[in-house]
Amino acid sequence: GGAARLFHTTSNSWDLTGDGMALALAAGLQLEDIEFMQFHPTGLAHTGILLSEAARAEGGILRNSEGESFMNRYAPGHGDLAARDVVSRSIMTEIKAGRGVADPADDRGVKDCVWLDMTGIDPQRMQRALPQVCDTIRQYAGLDPSRDLVPVKPTAHYTMGGIPITTDGEVYQWRNGERAIIEGMFAAGECSCVGVH
């Protein structure tokens, strides 16, 4: 598995703490691209539950604590429909600039979220197009997305780097600028890194 449990809010199970990669390091092997971590931009605040990006495609708008729709500042021409990494970084920039909001369900009062505003979407269309998103928000946040702003934050989702392998799953090391296959050792899944993901 991957290592997204290293982050406070993640969609990963409790056991994804980088153990596969740690085993490779302990064996004296190298890792590649371990700084590459994919974040889903609209995780339901502090739950690890991802809200589909379809919510923004259907008209959901990200807003900061001032009520401002901020994505056009970071991704002109794309706005709320920008790529995951752009949206995630933009949300974190807003939070670090002091324009974050606190999750009403979190008694710590930490302002590490932004609002997902779906109130401008026709409620019937919303229920028809986004039934799972609506149900998730109601069940896990106790909010009605047709009336309430929903706290969201970037959520660690997928480890992109890891143990370097060939497309056949063979683990290799770089030696003198060449790939050297480690005989009998294979890796697969999220602990591995296949040069180009």
N, C-alpha and C positions, 0 to 999 in steps of 0.2 A: 504493500500500500504506500500511500504518499505521506505527507508530513503536515497537512493543513491544521491538525490539532495544535500546532505550535501557536496558532492565532486564537484570540479571545472568542471571535465569532466565526464559526465554520460550519459547512454543510456535512463535514466528514464525521464518521463514527469515532468513538473514543479511542480506538486502537490505532488510528492512523497518525502515529507520532514519529515517523521516519525510521522505524526500526530496520526495515530492509536496507535502507541506505547506510545506516549505522553499521550493520553487519559487513557491508562491503568496505567501509572505511577501516573497521577493525582488522580486516584481512589485508590491509595495506593497499587497497585499490583506490582509484580516484573516482570522483563524481563529476558530472557535467551539468552546467546550467541550473544549479540548485537554487539560484536566486529567482528563477522564473516560476512565479506562483500565479495562477489564474484566480481572480476574484469575480464573483457574480455581483453586479452592482446593487441589485435590489433584494437583499435578504431581509426577511421580516425581522425587525430589530431584535437582536440577542437570542434568537431561537435557532438559528442554523437552517431555517426553512426558506427555500428560495421562492421568490415570487416571479413568475414568468415575465420575460421581457416583452411578451405580448401585451402586458398591461400598459406599457408606454406606447406600443404600436397602435393600440386602440384609442389613445388620447390621454393616457396618464402623464402627469407633469411632475417633475422633481422640483421641490421648492425648499428654500432655506428658511431660517428662523424669521426672516423679514418678509416671508411670503413671496419672495422673488423667484421666478422661473429662471434659473441660472445657467442652464446648459448651453444656450446660444453664445454665452461669453467664452466658453471653452471649445465649442465645436460649431462654429458658424456654418449654417447650411445643413447641419445634421441634428443639432439640438439634442433632445431627449432620445433620439434614435441613433446616436453615435455608438461606436463599438464599445464592448464591455470594458476594456481597459481604460478607454477615454472617460467613460461615465464613472467608473470606480475612482479614478484619480481626481476627477472633478468634484465628486462628492467629498472626498477626503480633503481637498483643498478648501472647500467651503467650511468644513468642520474645523480644520486647523486655523482658519481665519476668524473663528468665533461665531460663525453663522449656523452652527449645528443646533439640533433640537434634542431634547431628552425624550426617551421612550416613556410614555405615561405609565407603562406597566413595570418599569424598573425604578425601585425606590432610591437608587443611588443618585438620581438627578443628573447624571453625566450627559452632556450634550454631544453625543457621538453619532447622531443620526441626522437624516434630512426627511422631509415629508414626501410621500408619493401621493399626489392629489389626483384622484380618479373621479372627483365629484362632478366634473364637466362632461362625463360620459353618460349618455342616456341609460338609466338603471336597467331597463329591459334588454337593451343591446349589451350592456355590461354582463348581465347574467347569462345571456345567450353565448357571447363570445369568450367570456372568461369565468366559467362556472367554478373551476378549481381554484383560481386566484381568489374569487369572492368567498368561497367556502373556507379556504385557508385563513384568510384575514378574519372572518367572523369567528372561526373556531379557536384560533391560537392568539389573536390579539383582542377579541371581544369588540371589534369595531365593524361598522357598516361602511364599506368603501364608497357607497353612493352618497354618504353624508359626512363621513369622517376622513381626516387626513391620516395616512398610515405611515408610521415611522419605519424607515428602511436604512440599511447601511451595507457597504461592501462586505461580502462574506467570503472567506477563504474557501475555495472550491476544488481546485485541482493542482497537483504538483506537476509541473511541466518537465523539470529536469530530474536527474537521478543517476543510476548506474548506467554507464555507456554500454550499449549493446548494438549488435548488427541487426538487420531486419529478420534474421533467423533466431534472435534471442540470445546469441552468444555474447558473453561479457568480454570486453576488450579493454586494454590499456594503451595509452600512447607511449611508444618507446622510440626514441630517436626519430620522431616525426612520422612514425608508421604505426598502424593498428596492430597490436599483438593480441591474438585471441587467448583467453585464459581457458585452457583445456578443461572440459567437464563442468564449466560453470555457466549457468544460464540465469537470466532474469526476465521477468515479464510483468506487465501491468504498470501501475502508477509509480513503482519504485524505480522504473527504468527510464532511460532517455535514449530515444532513437534519433540522434542527430537533428533531423527535421521532424517535428511532431506532426 
